[in-house]
Structure formats: structure tokens, C-alpha cells
Amino acid sequence: MNIEQPGQKSRAPCHLLLVMVRWGDRWTAGASGPPVLYRHHACGQIGHVELHCSVCGQPMRAADVDVLPGPGSGDGSA
């Protein structure tokens, strides 16, 4: 058994939650701003989570991507 695997599995939902928090901060935070701030360990700056392409680094929004069948889809096209 890989000792690190449970840690990786437990951190994965945190990525999703940070993206959801960004949505909430953008659309529901009042005039006083978001209820919590996030300091990035690597640069020490207060920032927010954004999705970026793992290949080119450009932002990934719903309008910027096509959803294609993957190798596990079972449709034979991947």
C-alpha cells in the first residue's frame, strides 16, 4: 500500500472546493469582500484559484474547451 495515496485522495476534493469558493466569492460576497483570503505558499501573496491549461497555461473557462470522449468512455472513438 502506498502511504501517500490517502493524502492525495483527501487533497483532491480541496481543489474542487477552492474553485467553488472562488465562484462564491465572485457572485455572493458583499461589499466588504470575501470572508476568507488565501495566501499562496510559493509566492507569499494573497490570491485566488483559477483553472489553467496544463499544457499552455492559458485560462480554461467553459467556453474555451470542447468535451470529447476519453479512452474510458467505451465508444471506440478515443
N, C-alpha and C positions, 0 to 999 in steps of 0.2 A: 504493500500500500504506500502510495506517495503521501508523505506527511503534509506537503504544501497544498495538495489538491483541495482539502476542505476550506482552507483560507481563500484560495482562488474562487471557489464556488460561492463563498459567503460575500466576497467583494463584488462579484458580478452584478447583483441587484443594486448595489450602491451607485454604479454608473448610470443605471436607468433612473434611479431616484434623483440624482443630481440634474439630469436633463429635465425631469418633471418639475423639480424645484425651480429651475430656470424659467419654465413656462409660467408657473405660478407667480414668480417674482415679476415677470413681464406684464402679465394680464390682471393680477389681483392685488399687487402691493399698493398700498395707499400712497399719499403724497409724501409721507415720511420715509418711504423707501422699503426695501425688503427687510424681513425680520432677522435674518442672519446674513453674514458675509463669509466668503470663503477665501482664505489665503493659500496661494499655491506654494507648495514646499520648494519647488525648483527655483522660482524667481523671487519669492517673498512678497509678491504683490497680491492685492485683492482683485479677484477676477470672477468670471462666471464660466460655466461649462458651455461649450459649443461643439457640435458634431463636425468633424473634418474627414475628408477622404484619406484613407491610409496610404494611398499611392501618391497623389499630387498635393495633398494638404489643403485643397480648396474646401470651403464650407459645403456641407451636404444638407440641403433642405428637401422637402418633399418634391418640389418642382424640379430639382436638379438630378433626380435619379429615376431610372427605369427598374422595375421589379421583374426579374427574369427567373425562370425555373432553375434551380440548382441541381447538383448531382444527386441529391437525396429526394428529389420531387417525384421520381418514378415515371416521368412522362417520356423519357428517352431523348429529350432534346438538348440536354446539357452535356 
